[in-house]
């Protein structure tokens, strides 16, 4: 028998044992209810960080507890393995992206196994594997056949260093690439898009079907989709037959329109520009084209624009108004044009003031008498003025009346508009999924036949970091016959956005090695949707929205029944490390080089700023999970990340708290091994009737079953791992303090402690289970059920108050009547000490809680 707790010995032992016995393998017993536990799969960077440890431990605790509760559990793992970092590594290290990626996968897999996470590795997938991306290409063809994949010329964010398109979210607030740091440019390219806008209403409305999602995530998605109901109005262009169409949610302000603004890239811009303004307009267009979309939309940046010299007619007033172009209007958003109502829009007010444009008030407060000059835009509801036949109408009524009038006159109509844009999936890089399309001069855009999938990446490519994608230069791969007519044609050289790879991986896990089809429909309908998804809130919009979109498209193609992929969502907080920074130089100092009791720069001796910040390489504040495992064991690391903070909150790393969890496991070790050495090994008969027990046994059994009820509740619905572990600590204390160590109640308590501990600290729980002489693994045991009768106390504590102040407590029978409680309270020493010789004017009895004597 082990004399001391030694995680370095027991953890590898049990990891090998679980693997040999297949304990982590997904059960196919459909008689059991299913539970699909899923963590967001990682990019294989090569090393685990504490954020990984936290999220995977969360999911593992859920998966292990659900198995013990009688569920068949799917808890898979894979790798989000395509992307630009691998190409950058190929350039920097002179290795192929595949070699670098698979080496990282092997290393991270080994690290995950050291944590004892119960992943079913038989279902492992990697998005860069042809066996996987064959089906990513197949999904693209489903979109293509459904008319949901198309090409168009579009202005994109272009990274001039990495020479690839960037999504808006990959451009930082300074307009620079999140990878290379280059100033992002706007460039027109022919790109592939997926028609996510066709599903905008479903994606928004179906958020109501997700009560298990955090409200803030649903709000973020709703805002991203940005559905608004308003009016489409047309402004005729002076001297032309064209009109400028605008969308507005404030048609009630149309009489206050004093100018219209086109996006610089709008097709009408140069057509409405007068000859004397052409040079200035073309120069402005060129200048704006070099700005990122993020820059142009920034709220804190002055809005810039110039007049085109052209004019439009306000169809409601009949007046000619100037046409401007401005950087804050984007052609891809809405109609690419806006009407300027400076009196009633803050942005328009600022723009009009900067450019001396007219400001016409057409809405005033409901109780206003007369029209007062504005110091800032009035945007609240009110009543109309200076609006012809609509004067005096409240804004809500005026909106309807003006849209009806516009429809009658043929210059407008009701329109629903969205902020959401179609999903641009083209990337000009090598390490991604080739888009399965061939461009033929005669046949046009021809999909690769399904029988020819996967279109694999060529291996004989060069990575210089300069020029176009290596695929463009590989003529042996690019030049192919057209599948339709056989004439010479060219492959599509763009690869897919890696968000597409990660938008369906949860479906492949269900049937990971099916060579004949993407998945078996019966299996997918059995396991989907995912019951619990866990990952970072940074994926709240794109990944989750794209996954929902893809699931709905596949449902509409009759490939699965689920309309939503993830039933419940937990977005975990970040892991923060103690951070040291020199406020003068802004340089970060590694923690090992700093004396925490006297934090000074080891190079200059200057005082350092000390604070908690998200762990990262750049902040030099990370903690290596493998170092923690080497020192304290995986179970200690697991308990710490579970106990330190609620799952959705940020966790501040503290070495002292890590030590505290290690001490707790040592206490459990000593408690159980002492019991095993004195009480013998093997099975025992737990008590079934608390009424036959002595008082100490009753109290201990109540503590045991209170722990069962509390931990079970903490692992149901809202996961509160921190309070669950606190309950285990209470149970450990109750067992340590108990005098009835030879009682079956004590044996039951030891048994329950290990079963409840198993999801959180699986290695030590199994080792101690074996030391008790129990058969099988603790993880194969059933989850304990609490006995409601055991929770009923024979006696309860009553607080004694005199004039509302606590003066002591007494124990009374739980069944005592109100009169009996009052009599016992009156007779107790605590009461007699304060009421002796005084008149009791009133006695207040709150059964089960307190007795308060009011004395004169």
C-alpha positions in Angstrom: 0.0 0.0 0.0 1.2 3.5 -0.8 2.4 5.3 2.3 2.1 8.7 0.8 0.4 10.5 -2.1 2.7 10.4 -5.1 1.0 11.6 -8.3 4.1 11.1 -10.4 3.6 7.3 -9.9 -0.2 6.9 -9.9 -1.2 9.2 -12.7 0.7 7.4 -15.6 -0.4 4.1 -14.1 -4.1 5.0 -14.3 -3.9 6.7 -17.7 -2.5 3.4 -19.1 -5.1 1.4 -17.3 -8.0 3.5 -18.6 -6.6 3.2 -22.1 -6.1 -0.6 -21.8 -9.7 -1.1 -20.6 -11.2 1.3 -23.0 -13.0 3.3 -20.3 -13.0 6.5 -22.4 -14.4 4.9 -25.5 -17.9 6.1 -26.5 -20.6 3.6 -25.5 -22.9 2.5 -28.3 -25.5 1.2 -25.9 -28.6 3.1 -27.1 -30.6 1.9 -24.2 -28.8 4.6 -22.2 -29.6 8.3 -22.7 -27.0 10.1 -24.7 -24.9 13.1 -23.6 -22.6 14.8 -26.1 -19.9 16.8 -24.2 -17.8 19.0 -26.5 -14.9 21.4 -26.0 -13.8 23.8 -28.7 -10.8 22.0 -30.4 -7.5 23.8 -30.3 -5.1 25.1 -33.0 -2.0 22.8 -32.7 0.5 25.4 -31.7 2.7 22.8 -30.0 2.1 23.5 -26.4 -0.8 23.5 -24.0 -1.5 26.7 -22.0 -3.5 27.1 -18.9 -6.6 28.2 -20.9 -6.5 24.8 -22.6 -6.2 23.1 -19.2 -9.2 25.0 -17.8 -11.6 24.3 -20.7 -10.8 20.7 -21.1 -11.0 20.0 -17.4 -14.4 21.6 -17.3 -15.7 19.3 -20.1 -14.0 16.2 -18.6 -15.6 16.8 -15.2 -19.0 17.0 -16.9 -18.3 13.9 -19.1 -17.1 11.7 -16.2 -20.0 12.7 -13.9 -22.5 12.0 -16.7 -21.0 8.5 -17.4 -21.4 7.7 -13.7 -25.0 9.0 -13.8 -25.8 6.4 -16.5 -25.4 8.3 -19.7 -23.5 7.1 -22.8 -21.1 10.0 -23.3 -19.4 11.3 -26.4 -16.3 13.4 -25.4 -14.1 13.7 -28.5 -11.0 15.8 -29.4 -9.4 16.9 -32.6 -7.4 19.7 -34.2 -8.2 23.0 -36.0 -5.1 22.5 -38.0 -5.2 24.6 -41.1 -4.2 28.3 -41.1 -1.6 30.9 -41.7 0.7 30.2 -38.7 1.8 26.9 -40.3 2.8 28.7 -43.5 4.7 31.3 -41.5 6.5 28.4 -39.7 7.3 26.8 -43.1 8.9 30.1 -44.2 10.8 30.6 -40.9 11.9 27.0 -40.3 12.2 25.6 -43.7 9.8 22.8 -43.1 6.6 21.8 -44.8 3.4 23.1 -43.0 2.2 19.5 -42.7 5.3 18.4 -41.0 5.2 21.3 -38.5 1.5 20.8 -37.9 1.5 17.0 -37.3 4.6 17.3 -35.0 2.7 19.9 -32.9 -0.4 17.6 -32.8 1.6 14.7 -31.5 3.2 16.9 -28.8 -0.1 18.5 -27.6 -1.9 15.1 -27.7 0.7 13.7 -25.3 0.3 16.7 -23.0 -3.5 16.3 -23.0 -3.1 12.7 -22.1 -1.0 13.7 -19.1 -3.9 15.7 -17.8 -6.0 12.5 -17.7 -8.8 14.0 -19.9 -11.2 11.2 -20.8 -11.3 12.0 -24.6 -12.3 9.2 -27.0 -9.2 9.4 -29.1 -10.6 6.8 -31.5 -12.7 9.7 -32.9 -9.8 12.1 -33.3 -9.9 14.4 -36.4 -7.5 16.9 -37.9 -8.9 19.5 -40.3 -5.7 19.3 -42.4 -6.1 15.6 -43.1 -7.4 14.8 -46.6 -9.8 12.2 -44.9 -11.4 15.2 -43.2 -11.2 18.0 -45.7 -12.6 15.7 -48.4 -15.9 16.3 -46.6 -15.3 20.0 -46.1 -15.1 20.1 -49.9 -18.2 18.0 -50.2 -20.0 20.5 -47.9 -18.9 23.3 -50.2 -20.5 21.4 -53.1 -23.7 21.2 -51.2 -23.7 24.9 -50.9 -22.9 25.3 -54.5 -25.7 23.0 -55.6 -28.1 24.9 -53.4 -27.1 28.2 -54.9 -25.5 29.3 -51.6 -21.9 29.5 -52.9 -21.0 32.1 -55.5 -18.2 34.4 -56.7 -18.2 38.1 -57.0 -15.8 41.1 -57.3 -15.5 42.6 -53.8 -13.5 45.1 -51.9 -11.5 43.1 -49.3 -9.0 43.7 -46.5 -5.7 42.8 -48.0 -2.6 42.1 -46.0 0.3 43.2 -48.2 2.9 41.2 -46.3 1.1 37.8 -45.9 -0.6 38.6 -49.3 -4.0 37.3 -48.2 -7.5 38.5 -47.5 -8.4 39.2 -43.9 -11.9 39.2 -42.3 -12.8 42.4 -40.5 -12.2 40.6 -37.2 -8.6 39.9 -38.2 -7.9 43.7 -38.5 -7.1 45.4 -35.2 -8.3 48.8 -34.0 -5.3 50.5 -35.7 -6.1 49.0 -39.1 -3.3 46.5 -38.9 -3.3 42.7 -39.6 -3.6 40.6 -36.5 -0.9 38.3 -37.9 1.7 40.3 -39.7 1.1 43.7 -38.2 1.0 45.3 -41.7 -1.3 48.2 -42.4 -4.2 46.6 -44.1 -5.2 47.8 -47.6 -8.6 47.7 -49.5 -8.4 45.8 -52.7 -10.9 44.5 -55.3 -10.7 40.7 -55.9 -13.0 38.1 -57.3 -13.9 36.1 -54.2 -16.0 33.2 -53.1 -18.9 33.8 -50.7 -21.5 31.7 -48.9 -25.0 33.2 -48.7 -25.4 33.4 -44.9 -27.8 36.3 -45.5 -30.4 33.9 -46.8 -30.6 32.5 -43.3 -30.5 35.8 -41.4 -34.0 35.6 -40.1 -33.6 32.0 -39.0 -30.3 32.7 -37.3 -31.9 35.6 -35.4 -35.3 34.1 -34.5 -33.9 30.7 -33.5 -31.8 32.3 -30.7 -35.0 32.0 -28.8 -34.7 28.2 -29.0 -31.4 28.4 -27.0 -32.3 29.0 -23.3 -29.0 27.2 -22.4 -26.9 29.9 -24.0 -25.6 33.0 -22.1 -27.7 36.0 -22.8 -24.7 38.1 -23.7 -23.7 35.7 -26.4 -27.2 35.7 -27.9 -27.2 39.5 -27.7 -23.8 39.6 -29.5 -25.1 37.4 -32.3 -28.4 39.4 -32.6 -26.4 42.6 -32.9 -24.1 41.1 -35.5 -27.1 40.0 -37.6 -28.5 43.5 -37.0 -32.0 43.2 -38.4 -33.8 46.5 -38.6 -37.1 47.4 -40.2 -37.3 50.7 -42.0 -37.9 52.3 -45.4 -36.2 52.2 -48.7 -36.4 55.6 -50.3 -35.2 56.8 -53.7 -33.7 60.2 -54.5 -33.7 61.2 -58.2 -30.4 62.4 -59.6 -30.5 65.8 -61.2 -29.8 65.5 -64.9 -30.0 61.7 -65.0 -32.6 59.0 -65.1 -31.0 57.2 -62.1 -31.9 57.4 -58.5 -30.0 57.0 -55.3 -31.5 54.4 -53.0 -31.1 54.7 -49.3 -32.3 52.6 -46.3 -33.4 54.4 -43.2 -35.1 53.5 -39.9 -36.1 57.2 -39.6 -38.4 57.9 -42.5 -40.1 60.4 -40.3 -37.1 62.7 -40.7 -37.1 62.7 -44.5 -38.2 66.4 -44.8 -34.9 67.2 -42.9 -32.6 65.6 -45.5 -30.2 68.3 -46.7 -27.7 66.1 -48.5 -27.1 62.5 -49.6 -23.8 60.6 -49.2 -22.4 57.9 -51.5 -19.7 55.4 -50.6 -16.6 56.3 -52.5 -16.6 52.9 -54.3 -20.3 53.2 -55.3 -20.8 52.7 -59.0 -22.7 56.0 -59.2 -19.9 58.1 -57.6 -18.0 59.0 -60.7 -21.2 59.2 -62.8 -22.6 62.0 -60.6 -19.3 63.8 -60.2 -19.0 67.0 -62.2 -15.9 67.6 -64.4 -14.6 70.3 -62.1 -14.7 67.9 -59.1 -13.4 64.8 -60.8 -9.7 65.2 -59.8 -10.5 65.8 -56.2 -13.1 62.9 -56.1 -10.7 60.5 -57.7 -7.9 61.4 -55.3 -10.3 61.0 -52.3 -11.4 57.6 -53.6 -7.8 56.4 -53.9 -7.0 57.7 -50.4 -10.0 55.9 -48.8 -9.3 52.7 -50.7 -6.1 52.4 -48.7 -8.0 52.5 -45.4 -9.4 49.4 -43.6 -13.1 49.0 -43.0 -12.3 49.2 -39.3 -10.7 52.6 -39.7 -13.6 53.9 -41.7 -16.2 52.8 -39.2 -14.4 53.8 -36.0 -16.7 55.9 -33.8 -14.0 58.1 -32.4 -12.6 59.2 -35.7 -13.7 62.4 -37.6 -15.8 61.6 -40.6 -14.2 62.9 -43.8 -16.0 63.6 -47.1 -16.0 65.9 -50.1 -18.8 67.1 -52.5 -19.1 65.5 -56.0 -20.7 68.5 -57.5 -23.8 66.4 -58.4 -27.2 67.0 -57.0 -30.3 64.8 -56.1 -33.9 65.8 -55.5 -35.5 65.2 -52.1 -38.8 63.7 -53.4 -40.7 65.0 -50.4 -39.7 68.6 -50.6 -38.8 68.8 -54.3 -35.6 70.6 -53.4 -32.2 69.9 -54.9 -29.6 68.7 -52.4 -25.9 68.1 -52.8 -24.4 64.6 -53.3 -21.3 64.0 -51.2 -19.0 61.0 -50.8 -17.6 60.1 -47.3 -15.3 57.5 -45.8 -17.9 56.4 -43.2 -20.2 55.0 -45.9 -19.3 51.5 -47.2 -20.7 50.1 -50.4 -21.0 46.6 -48.9 -23.4 47.9 -46.2 -27.0 48.6 -47.0 -27.4 50.4 -50.3 -24.0 52.1 -50.2 -25.7 55.4 -49.7 -27.2 57.3 -46.8 -29.4 60.4 -46.5 -28.0 63.1 -44.3 -30.4 64.4 -41.6 -28.1 66.4 -39.4 -30.7 67.7 -37.0 -31.7 64.2 -35.9 -28.6 62.0 -36.3 -25.4 62.6 -34.2 -23.0 61.5 -37.0 -24.8 63.6 -39.6 -24.9 66.6 -37.2 -21.1 66.4 -36.8 -20.5 66.0 -40.5 -22.8 68.9 -41.4 -21.1 71.2 -38.9 -17.7 70.3 -40.2 -18.8 71.0 -43.8 -21.2 73.9 -43.3 -24.2 71.9 -44.6 -27.8 73.0 -43.8 -29.4 71.7 -40.6 -33.2 71.5 -40.8 -35.2 70.6 -37.7 -38.2 68.4 -38.5 -38.8 66.7 -35.1 -39.2 68.4 -31.8 -40.1 67.2 -28.3 -43.8 66.3 -27.9 -44.4 69.2 -25.5 -42.3 71.7 -27.4 -43.8 75.1 -28.2 -42.0 76.5 -31.2 -38.6 75.5 -32.7 -35.4 76.1 -30.8 -31.9 76.1 -32.3 -30.0 72.8 -31.6 -26.7 72.4 -29.8 -26.7 68.8 -30.7 -28.8 66.3 -32.7 -32.3 65.6 -31.3 -32.7 61.9 -31.8 -35.6 61.1 -29.3 -39.2 60.6 -30.3 -41.4 63.7 -30.7 -43.7 65.3 -33.1 -43.1 66.5 -36.7 -42.6 70.1 -37.8 -41.5 71.6 -41.2 -42.9 68.3 -42.7 -45.8 69.5 -44.9 -49.0 67.5 -44.5 -47.4 65.4 -41.7 -46.8 68.3 -39.3 -48.0 67.5 -35.8 -47.9 63.7 -36.1 -46.0 61.7 -33.4 -42.9 60.1 -34.9 -44.2 56.5 -34.7 -47.4 57.4 -36.6 -45.4 59.6 -39.0 -43.1 56.7 -40.0 -46.0 54.6 -41.1 -47.7 57.5 -42.9 -44.6 58.7 -44.8 -43.7 55.2 -46.0 -47.3 54.7 -47.2 -47.1 58.0 -49.0 -43.7 57.0 -50.6 -45.1 53.7 -51.8 -48.1 55.5 -53.3 -45.9 58.0 -55.1 -43.5 55.2 -56.2 -40.4 56.6 -54.4 -40.2 54.2 -51.5 -41.4 51.1 -49.6 -41.0 49.2 -46.4 -37.8 47.2 -46.2 -36.1 44.9 -43.7 -32.3 45.3 -43.6 -29.5 43.4 -42.0 -26.0 44.3 -40.8 -25.0 40.7 -41.6 -23.0 40.3 -44.8 -22.4 37.2 -46.9 -19.5 35.0 -45.6 -16.3 35.6 -47.6 -14.4 32.3 -47.6 -11.6 32.9 -50.1 -8.1 33.0 -48.8 -5.0 33.4 -51.0 -2.8 30.9 -49.2 -1.6 27.3 -49.4 -2.3 25.7 -46.1 -6.1 25.4 -46.3 -8.8 23.4 -48.0 -8.7 23.8 -51.8 -12.0 25.1 -53.2 -13.3 22.2 -55.4 -14.0 24.2 -58.5 -12.4 24.3 -62.0 -12.6 27.3 -64.2 -13.2 26.4 -67.9 -13.1 29.0 -70.7 -16.1 27.3 -72.3 -18.1 25.9 -69.5 -17.4 28.6 -66.9 -17.2 27.6 -63.2 -17.5 23.8 -63.0 -17.6 21.9 -59.6 -15.2 19.0 -59.1 -17.2 15.7 -59.3 -17.8 14.2 -55.9 -16.0 11.0 -57.0 -12.8 13.0 -57.5 -12.7 14.4 -53.9 -10.6 15.2 -52.1 -8.8 17.8 -54.2 -5.5 17.4 -52.3 -2.9 20.0 -51.7 0.3 19.4 -53.8 3.3 18.7 -51.7 6.1 20.0 -54.0 5.6 23.7 -53.2 8.0 26.5 -52.2 7.4 28.9 -49.3 9.2 32.2 -49.8 6.8 34.5 -48.1 6.8 36.7 -51.2 4.4 36.8 -54.2 1.1 35.0 -54.6 0.1 31.7 -53.0 2.3 28.8 -53.8 -0.7 27.1 -55.4 -0.8 29.8 -58.2 2.7 29.0 -59.2 2.3 25.2 -59.2 1.2 24.7 -62.8 1.2 20.9 -62.6 -1.5 21.2 -60.0 -3.4 24.2 -61.5 -3.7 23.0 -65.1 -6.3 20.3 -65.5 -8.9 19.3 -68.0 -12.5 20.5 -67.6 -14.6 17.8 -66.0 -17.5 18.8 -68.3 -16.0 19.3 -71.7 -12.4 18.0 -71.4 -10.8 21.1 -72.6 -7.8 22.7 -70.8 -8.9 24.5 -67.7 -7.5 25.8 -64.4 -8.2 24.9 -60.8 -9.4 27.5 -58.3 -6.3 28.5 -56.4 -8.0 30.1 -53.4 -8.4 28.0 -50.3 -11.2 28.2 -47.8 -11.4 30.3 -44.7 -10.5 28.0 -41.8 -13.7 29.0 -40.0 -15.4 26.6 -42.5 -13.3 23.7 -41.3 -14.3 24.3 -37.7 -18.0 24.9 -38.5 -18.8 21.2 -38.8 -16.2 19.2 -36.9 -18.7 18.3 -34.2 -20.7 16.4 -36.9 -17.7 14.4 -38.0 -16.9 13.2 -34.5 -20.1 11.3 -34.5 -18.9 9.0 -37.4 -15.3 10.0 -37.6 -14.0 7.2 -39.9 -16.8 6.8 -42.4 -15.2 6.5 -45.8 -18.4 6.3 -47.7 -20.2 9.4 -46.6 -19.8 12.4 -44.4 -21.7 10.7 -41.5 -24.4 8.0 -41.0 -27.8 9.8 -40.7 -29.0 7.5 -38.0 -25.9 8.2 -35.9 -26.0 12.0 -36.4 -29.7 12.2 -35.5 -29.0 10.0 -32.4 -26.1 12.2 -31.0 -27.0 15.7 -32.2 -27.4 18.3 -31.0 -24.4 18.7 -28.7 -25.7 18.7 -25.1 -22.9 20.9 -23.7 -20.4 23.0 -25.6 -17.6 24.8 -23.8 -15.2 27.4 -25.2 -14.1 31.0 -25.2 -16.4 33.9 -25.5 -14.1 35.3 -28.3 -15.9 32.8 -30.6 -19.3 34.1 -29.6 -20.0 35.6 -33.0 -18.1 34.0 -36.0 -17.5 30.4 -35.1 -20.9 29.9 -33.4 -22.8 31.8 -36.0 -21.2 29.9 -38.9 -21.8 26.6 -37.2 -25.5 27.4 -36.7 -25.7 28.5 -40.4 -24.0 25.3 -41.7 -26.2 23.1 -39.5 -29.3 24.7 -40.9 -28.2 24.3 -44.5 -27.4 20.6 -44.0 -30.8 20.2 -42.3 -32.5 21.8 -45.3 -30.6 19.4 -47.5 -32.2 16.5 -45.5 -28.8 15.4 -44.2 -29.7 15.7 -40.5 -32.7 16.7 -38.3 -31.2 19.1 -35.8 -31.7 22.8 -36.6 -29.3 24.0 -33.9 -25.9 22.5 -33.3 -25.3 23.3 -29.6 -28.1 22.9 -27.0 -26.1 24.5 -24.1 -23.1 26.8 -24.2 -20.6 27.6 -21.4 -18.2 30.4 -22.2 -15.3 30.1 -19.7 -13.3 33.0 -18.4 -9.7 33.6 -19.1 -6.7 32.5 -17.0 -4.8 35.5 -15.8 -1.3 35.6 -14.5 0.5 37.9 -12.2 2.2 40.4 -14.5 5.1 42.7 -14.0 5.7 45.7 -16.2 8.2 48.6 -16.1 5.9 51.7 -16.4 8.8 53.8 -17.8 9.9 51.4 -20.6 6.6 49.5 -20.9 8.7 46.3 -21.0 7.3 43.2 -19.3 9.5 41.3 -16.9 9.2 37.5 -16.4 7.9 36.5 -13.0 10.9 34.3 -12.0 13.2 37.3 -12.3 11.1 39.4 -9.8 11.0 39.3 -6.0 7.2 39.4 -5.3 7.9 41.1 -2.0 9.9 43.9 -3.6 8.9 44.0 -7.3 11.7 45.9 -9.1 13.2 45.7 -12.6 16.2 43.4 -12.3 18.0 45.4 -14.9 17.3 49.0 -13.7 16.1 48.7 -10.2 13.0 50.7 -11.0 9.7 49.9 -9.3 7.4 47.7 -11.4 3.7 47.8 -12.0 2.0 44.6 -10.7 -1.3 43.5 -12.0 -3.2 40.4 -13.3 -3.6 40.1 -17.0 -4.5 37.3 -19.5 -1.6 34.8 -19.7 0.3 35.3 -22.9 3.8 34.9 -24.3 4.0 38.7 -25.0 3.3 39.5 -21.3 5.8 36.9 -20.0 3.2 35.9 -17.4 2.4 32.3 -18.4 2.5 29.3 -16.3 3.6 26.0 -18.0 0.9 23.3 -17.3 3.6 20.6 -17.6 5.7 22.2 -14.8 2.6 22.2 -12.5 1.9 18.6 -13.3 5.6 17.7 -12.7 5.5 19.4 -9.3 2.0 18.7 -8.0 0.3 16.3 -10.4 -2.5 16.6 -12.9 -5.2 16.2 -10.3 -3.9 19.2 -8.3 -3.9 21.3 -11.5 -7.4 20.1 -12.3 -8.8 20.9 -8.9 -7.2 24.4 -8.9 -8.7 25.5 -12.2 -12.1 24.1 -11.1 -12.1 25.5 -7.6 -10.4 28.9 -8.0 -13.3 30.7 -9.8 -16.8 30.0 -11.3 -16.4 28.8 -14.8 -17.6 31.9 -16.5 -15.3 34.2 -14.5 -11.7 35.0 -15.1 -9.3 32.9 -13.0 -6.3 34.6 -11.3 -3.4 32.1 -11.0 -2.0 31.8 -7.5 0.7 29.4 -6.5 -0.5 29.4 -2.9 -3.9 28.2 -4.0 -2.3 25.4 -6.1 -0.5 24.3 -2.9 -3.8 24.4 -1.1 -5.4 21.9 -3.5 -2.4 19.7 -3.2 -2.8 19.7 0.6 -6.5 18.8 0.2 -5.6 15.8 -1.9 -3.0 14.7 0.7 -5.7 14.9 3.4 -8.0 12.8 1.3 -5.2 10.3 0.8 -4.4 10.0 4.5 -8.1 9.7 5.4 -8.8 6.9 2.9 -5.6 4.9 3.4 -6.0 5.0 7.2 -9.6 3.7 6.7 -8.3 1.0 4.4 -5.7 -0.1 6.8 -8.0 -0.4 9.8 -11.4 -1.3 8.4 -10.3 -3.9 5.9 -11.0 -4.0 2.2 -13.9 -5.0 0.0 -17.6 -4.3 0.0 -19.7 -3.0 2.9 -23.3 -2.6 3.7 -24.4 1.0 3.9 -27.1 1.9 6.5 -30.6 2.2 5.1 -32.5 3.6 8.1 -31.1 6.6 10.0 -33.5 6.0 12.9 -31.4 3.1 14.1 -28.2 5.1 14.3 -26.5 6.8 17.2 -26.4 10.6 17.2 -22.8 10.9 15.9 -23.7 8.5 13.1 -26.8 10.4 12.2 -24.8 13.7 12.0 -22.1 12.1 9.8 -24.7 10.5 7.5 -26.4 13.8 7.2 -23.1 15.4 6.2 -22.5 12.6 3.6 -25.9 12.9 2.0 -25.9 16.7 2.1 -22.6 16.5 0.1 -24.3 14.1 -2.4 -27.2 16.4 -2.9 -25.1 19.6 -3.2 -22.5 18.2 -5.6 -25.2 16.6 -7.8 -27.0 20.0 -7.9 -23.7 21.8 -8.8 -23.2 19.5 -11.7 -26.7 19.9 -13.1 -27.8 22.8 -15.3 -25.5 25.7 -14.3 -22.1 24.0 -13.6 -20.6 25.3 -10.4 -17.4 23.3 -10.0 -16.0 25.6 -7.4 -18.8 25.1 -4.9 -18.9 21.3 -5.7 -15.3 21.0 -4.6 -16.0 23.2 -1.5 -18.7 20.6 -0.6 -16.1 17.8 -0.9 -13.8 19.7 1.4 -16.7 19.9 3.9 -17.3 16.2 3.6 -13.6 15.5 4.1 -13.7 17.7 7.3 -16.7 15.9 8.6 -15.1 12.5 8.1 -11.8 13.7 9.7 -13.7 15.0 12.8 -16.0 11.9 13.1 -15.5 9.5 16.1 -17.5 6.7 14.5 -14.7 5.4 12.3 -15.8 1.8 12.6 -19.4 2.4 11.7 -20.9 1.5 8.3 -21.8 5.2 8.1 -18.1 6.1 8.0 -17.4 3.5 5.4 -20.3 4.9 3.3 -18.8 8.4 3.7 -15.4 7.2 2.4 -17.1 5.5 -0.5 -19.2 8.6 -1.4 -16.2 10.9 -1.1 -14.3 8.9 -3.7 -17.2 8.7 -6.1 -17.9 12.4 -5.9 -14.2 13.2 -6.2 -13.7 11.0 -9.3 -14.8 13.5 -12.0 -12.5 16.2 -10.6 -9.4 14.3 -9.5 -9.8 11.0 -11.5 -6.3 9.5 -10.8 -6.2 9.7 -7.1 -9.9 8.7 -6.8 -9.2 5.5 -8.8 -6.0 4.7 -6.8 -7.8 5.0 -3.5 -10.7 3.0 -4.8 -8.3 0.2 -5.5 -6.7 0.5 -2.1 -10.1 0.0 -0.6 -10.2 -3.3 -2.4 -13.2 -2.4 -4.6 -13.6 -4.1 -7.9 -13.3 -2.2 -11.2 -12.6 1.5 -11.7 -14.3 4.1 -9.6 -15.3 5.7 -12.9 -17.4 2.6 -13.7 -19.4 3.0 -10.5 -22.9 4.6 -10.3 -23.2 8.1 -9.1 -24.4 8.2 -5.4 -28.0 9.1 -4.7 -28.9 11.1 -1.6 -31.4 9.8 0.9 -33.9 12.6 1.7 -34.5 11.1 5.2 -30.8 11.4 6.0 -31.0 15.1 5.5 -33.7 15.5 8.2 -32.1 16.7 11.4 -33.2 15.4 14.8 -32.3 18.7 16.4 -32.0 22.2 15.0 -30.2 25.2 16.3 -32.2 28.2 17.5 -30.7 31.6 17.9 -31.6 33.4 21.2 -32.1 37.2 20.8 -32.7 39.9 23.4 -34.1 43.1 22.0 -32.9 41.9 18.5 -29.3 41.2 19.5 -28.0 37.6 19.4 -27.1 36.4 22.9 -26.6 32.6 22.3 -28.0 29.5 20.7 -29.8 26.3 21.9 -30.6 22.9 20.3 -34.2 21.9 20.2 -35.9 18.8 18.7 -36.8 19.3 15.1 -40.4 18.4 15.8 -40.7 20.9 18.7 -43.8 23.0 18.7 -43.8 26.8 18.8 -44.7 26.8 22.5 -42.1 24.2 23.3 -39.4 26.3 21.5 -40.5 29.3 23.5 -40.3 27.5 26.8 -36.9 26.0 26.1 -35.6 29.4 25.0 -36.9 31.1 28.1 -35.3 28.5 30.4 -31.8 28.6 28.8 -28.9 30.3 30.4 -28.4 32.8 27.5 -31.9 34.2 28.0 -32.0 34.1 31.8 -28.7 36.1 31.9 -30.3 39.1 30.1 -34.0 39.0 31.2 -33.6 38.2 34.9 -35.5 40.8 36.9 -37.0 42.4 33.8 -40.5 42.2 32.4 -41.0 40.4 29.1 -43.2 42.6 27.0 -43.3 40.4 23.9 -41.9 37.1 22.6 -41.3 36.6 18.9 -40.8 32.9 17.8 -39.6 32.2 14.3 -39.8 28.3 14.1 -36.6 26.8 12.9 -34.6 30.0 13.3 -34.9 32.2 16.4 -36.6 33.4 19.5 -36.5 37.2 20.3 -37.5 38.5 23.7 -38.5 42.1 24.0 -38.0 43.3 27.6 -38.8 46.4 29.6 
